[in-house]
Amino acid sequence: WTRSKAGLFDVSHMGQLEISGENVAAALEAVLPGDIAGLAPGRMRYSYLLDEDGGILDDLMVTNRGDLFYVVVNGAMKWDDIAHLREALPDDVTLTHLDEQGLLALQGPEAAGVLARLGLKPVQSDTPAVEALTFMQAGLYDWQGRTLGISRSGYTGEDGYEISVAGQDIEALANALCADDAVMPVGLGARDSLRLEAGLPLYGHDLTPETGPVEEGLMFAIAKRRRAEGGFPGADRILGELAAGPARKRVGLLVEGRLPAREGAPVLADGAQIGVVTSGGFSPTLERPIAMAYVDAAHAAPGTALEIEVRGRKLAASVTAMPFVPHKYHRQGA
């Protein structure tokens, strides 16, 4: 349904933060490797919270709302992230946990049409109509006297939106969205299948403090300017791996047969373990098992034949480029 129409997900377990104060962009750049200072108002960016060794403590989204930065962190890590940020940020920077805010994700090719029919009005004159937002753009919108924070983003690989809404209003908004024939409420198990097909990592599985940004492969999260300047946690390790190449890489795997390979399954080359599966399942779109794994860099080239050990059986698999299912983000100029 999400790949063909519009699925509605309740992701209110995520942590929503507002960070403000003097020199807030510079303060955030001391703990994040992204180009926060260069983030224009109304734009958002994917980034990492890193430990001193460059291990990934969490991945997150940062939005410049003009007078403050709005940050969304993973639900399982939000309390640790809040404590880490409060310890790391200077006293003149204020962090507010929006614990009374809900978060909905409306994802799929009909999502823009659904929101256009909802009658949303931009709060600020320079904010585009919600259907005119492009991927990784955000704004504040009025819906029946309620203010919604809406970004064109998501975790499914489809075009779609994430909607921050006051907890007291979330039921009314969800009911209004589901009243549209294009929308169906969808659970988080389906969201996990969608993000796996989209080749998107999940914290606690594909991302941990034992993994770093270079081996993880989404290097766009470390801006060119930051690579040149350094000054973020773990910069020495990360810049060294960028120059020399990582010892292992996150790869996609197409698995033969019908049996899915799950997290923790050993990945083998010529009978020797060279990696481990971090996410796996059966792809409803491709109608076959797929997986993500970290493997030794020497075995990471697309087309490399490998095996995965599952319940005492060795399943044939091959390295493939990700995403498994092409992204359909609504990019600028598209």
C-alpha positions in Angstrom: 0.0 0.0 0.0 2.8 2.4 0.9 4.6 1.8 -2.4 1.5 2.4 -4.5 -0.7 4.8 -2.4 0.0 6.4 1.0 0.8 4.6 4.3 0.4 6.4 7.7 2.9 5.5 10.4 2.9 6.6 14.1 6.5 7.3 14.9 5.9 9.3 18.1 8.5 7.1 19.9 11.2 9.2 18.2 12.8 12.0 20.2 12.0 15.5 19.1 14.4 18.3 20.3 14.7 22.1 19.8 18.2 23.6 20.2 18.7 27.3 20.4 21.0 30.1 21.7 24.0 32.1 20.7 26.3 30.5 18.2 24.1 27.4 18.2 25.4 26.2 14.8 29.0 26.3 15.9 28.0 24.5 19.1 26.3 21.7 17.1 29.3 21.4 14.8 31.4 20.6 17.8 29.4 17.4 18.3 28.1 16.6 14.8 30.1 16.1 11.6 27.6 17.9 9.3 27.7 21.4 7.8 25.2 22.9 10.2 26.4 26.5 9.7 25.7 26.1 6.0 22.2 24.7 6.5 19.8 27.2 5.1 16.5 28.0 6.9 13.8 25.5 5.9 16.3 22.8 5.0 17.3 19.6 6.8 20.3 17.4 6.9 21.1 13.8 8.0 24.0 13.6 10.5 25.5 11.5 13.3 26.2 11.8 17.0 29.7 10.4 17.4 31.8 9.3 20.3 35.4 10.4 20.7 36.6 7.4 18.7 34.3 8.1 15.8 31.8 5.4 16.7 28.2 6.1 15.9 26.1 6.9 19.0 23.0 7.6 16.9 22.0 9.0 13.6 19.6 11.9 13.4 18.0 14.6 11.3 18.7 18.4 11.8 16.3 21.1 10.5 17.1 24.8 10.5 13.8 26.5 11.5 15.4 30.0 11.3 15.4 30.9 15.0 16.4 27.4 16.2 17.4 23.9 15.1 14.9 21.1 15.3 16.5 17.7 15.8 14.9 14.2 15.6 16.7 11.3 17.2 16.0 7.6 17.5 13.4 6.6 20.1 15.6 3.9 21.7 18.5 6.4 22.1 16.7 9.6 22.9 17.4 9.8 26.7 21.1 8.9 26.1 21.3 11.5 23.3 19.7 14.2 25.4 22.1 13.6 28.2 25.1 13.5 25.8 24.0 16.7 24.1 23.4 18.6 27.4 26.8 17.6 28.6 28.5 18.6 25.3 26.7 21.8 24.5 27.8 25.1 26.1 25.7 26.7 28.8 24.4 29.5 26.5 22.7 26.9 24.3 19.3 25.6 25.3 18.0 22.1 24.5 14.3 21.5 24.9 12.8 18.0 24.7 9.4 18.2 23.0 8.0 15.3 25.0 4.4 16.4 24.4 4.8 16.3 20.6 3.6 13.4 18.4 5.2 12.4 15.1 3.4 10.9 12.1 5.0 9.8 8.8 2.8 9.8 5.6 4.7 7.9 2.9 4.0 6.9 -0.6 3.3 8.3 -4.1 -0.1 9.8 -3.1 1.2 11.5 0.1 1.5 14.9 -1.5 -2.0 14.8 -2.9 -3.4 13.8 0.4 -1.8 16.7 2.2 -2.8 19.1 -0.5 -6.4 18.1 0.1 -6.1 18.7 3.8 -6.1 22.5 3.3 -2.8 23.3 5.1 -1.6 26.9 5.0 2.0 27.9 5.4 2.6 29.9 8.6 5.4 32.0 7.1 5.0 33.8 3.7 8.3 32.4 2.3 7.3 28.8 3.0 6.1 26.9 -0.1 2.7 25.1 -0.2 3.2 21.7 1.4 2.9 19.9 -2.0 5.7 22.1 -3.4 8.2 21.2 -0.7 11.2 19.2 -2.1 13.1 16.3 -0.5 14.8 17.5 2.8 12.8 20.8 2.9 10.6 21.7 5.8 8.2 24.3 7.1 5.5 25.2 9.6 1.8 24.9 8.5 -1.6 25.7 10.0 -4.3 23.1 10.1 -7.6 24.2 11.6 -5.8 26.5 14.0 -3.1 23.9 14.9 0.5 24.3 14.0 2.2 21.4 12.3 5.9 21.0 11.6 6.1 19.2 8.2 9.2 18.0 6.3 9.4 16.2 3.0 11.4 13.2 4.2 11.0 9.7 5.6 12.4 6.3 6.1 10.8 4.2 3.4 12.5 5.2 0.2 9.2 6.6 -1.1 8.2 10.2 -1.5 6.5 11.4 1.7 6.4 13.6 4.7 7.0 13.6 8.5 4.6 15.6 10.5 5.3 16.9 14.1 2.0 17.5 15.9 1.0 18.3 19.4 0.1 15.1 21.3 -3.4 16.4 22.0 -4.1 16.9 18.3 -2.5 13.7 16.9 -5.7 11.6 17.0 -7.7 14.3 15.1 -5.0 14.6 12.5 -4.6 10.8 12.0 -8.3 10.4 11.6 -8.4 13.3 9.1 -5.6 11.7 7.0 -7.1 8.2 7.2 -10.5 9.6 6.0 -8.7 10.0 2.6 -9.2 6.8 0.5 -5.5 6.9 -0.5 -4.4 6.5 3.2 -4.1 3.3 5.3 -2.6 3.1 8.7 0.5 0.9 8.6 2.6 -0.7 11.3 6.3 -0.4 12.1 7.0 -4.0 10.9 6.1 -2.9 7.4 8.2 0.2 7.9 11.2 -2.0 8.7 10.7 -4.0 5.5 10.4 -0.7 3.5 13.6 0.8 5.0 15.5 -2.5 4.3 14.4 -2.5 0.7 15.5 1.2 0.6 19.0 0.2 1.9 18.6 2.5 4.9 20.5 1.5 8.1 18.8 1.1 11.5 20.4 2.2 14.7 21.2 -0.7 17.1 21.5 -3.1 14.2 23.4 -1.6 11.2 24.7 1.3 13.2 26.4 0.9 16.6 29.3 2.5 18.5 31.4 -0.2 17.0 30.7 1.0 13.5 31.9 4.2 11.9 30.6 6.5 9.1 33.2 5.4 6.5 32.5 1.7 6.7 28.8 2.5 7.0 29.0 4.2 3.6 26.7 7.3 3.9 29.6 9.7 3.7 27.4 12.6 2.5 26.6 13.0 6.2 30.2 14.3 6.7 30.4 17.6 4.8 33.3 18.5 2.5 34.1 21.5 4.6 34.1 19.4 7.8 36.4 16.8 6.2 38.9 19.6 5.4 38.6 21.3 8.8 38.0 18.4 11.2 37.1 19.5 14.7 34.3 16.9 15.3 34.5 13.8 17.5 36.5 11.0 16.0 37.8 13.2 13.2 41.3 11.6 13.2 40.0 8.0 12.8 37.3 9.0 10.2 39.6 11.1 8.1 42.3 8.3 8.2 39.7 5.8 7.0 38.7 8.1 4.2 42.3 8.3 3.1 43.2 4.7 3.4 39.8 3.0 3.0 37.9 1.1 5.7 38.7 -2.5 6.7 35.1 -3.5 6.1 32.0 -2.1 4.4 28.3 -2.3 4.7 26.9 -4.1 1.6 23.6 -5.3 0.3 23.1 -9.0 -0.3 20.6 -10.8 -2.6 19.9 -14.2 -1.1 19.0 -17.2 -3.2 15.9 -19.3 -2.3 13.1 -18.3 0.0 14.7 -18.5 3.5 15.6 -15.1 4.9 18.9 -14.4 6.6 18.5 -12.6 9.9 20.7 -10.4 12.0 23.8 -12.1 13.4 24.0 -14.7 10.6 27.7 -15.3 9.5 28.7 -14.3 6.0 31.2 -16.7 4.4 33.7 -16.7 1.6 35.3 -20.0 0.7 34.1 -21.4 4.0 35.7 -18.7 6.1 33.7 -16.0 7.9 34.3 -12.6 6.4 31.3 -10.7 7.8 28.0 -10.7 9.6 24.4 -9.9 8.6 23.0 -6.8 10.5 19.5 -6.6 8.9 17.6 -9.2 6.8 14.2 -10.3 5.8 12.0 -11.2 2.9 11.4 -8.3 0.4 7.6 -8.1 -0.5 8.5 -5.9 -3.5 11.2 -8.1 -4.9 9.7 -11.4 -3.7 13.0 -12.7 -2.4 15.2 -12.5 0.7 17.5 -9.5 1.0 20.0 -8.5 3.7 22.5 -5.9 4.8 25.9 -7.0 6.2 29.3 -5.7 7.1 32.0 -7.7 5.2 35.7 -7.4 4.7 36.5 -4.7 2.1 38.1 -7.3 -0.2 34.7 -9.0 -0.6 32.5 -5.9 -0.9 32.5 -5.4 -4.7 29.0 -5.8 -6.3 28.6 -9.2 -7.9 30.9 -11.0 -5.3 29.5 -14.5 -4.6 29.2 -15.3 -0.9 27.4 -17.6 1.5 25.2 -17.0 4.6 24.9 -19.6 7.3 21.3 -19.9 8.4 20.2 -22.7 10.8 23.1 -24.9 9.7 22.4 -24.3 6.0 24.6 -22.3 3.7 22.6 -20.0 1.5 24.1 -18.6 -1.7 24.2 -14.8 -1.8 25.7 -12.1 -3.9 26.8 -8.6 -3.1 24.6 -5.9 -4.8 24.4 -2.2 -4.9 21.8 -0.5 -2.6 19.1 0.5 -2.5 17.4 -2.8 -3.4 14.3 -0.8 -4.5 15.0 2.6 -6.1 14.3 5.7 -4.1 11.5 7.9 -5.3 12.3 11.1 -3.3 10.8 14.3 -4.8 14.0 16.2 -5.4 14.5 19.8 -6.5 14.1 20.1 -10.3 12.4 16.7 -10.6 
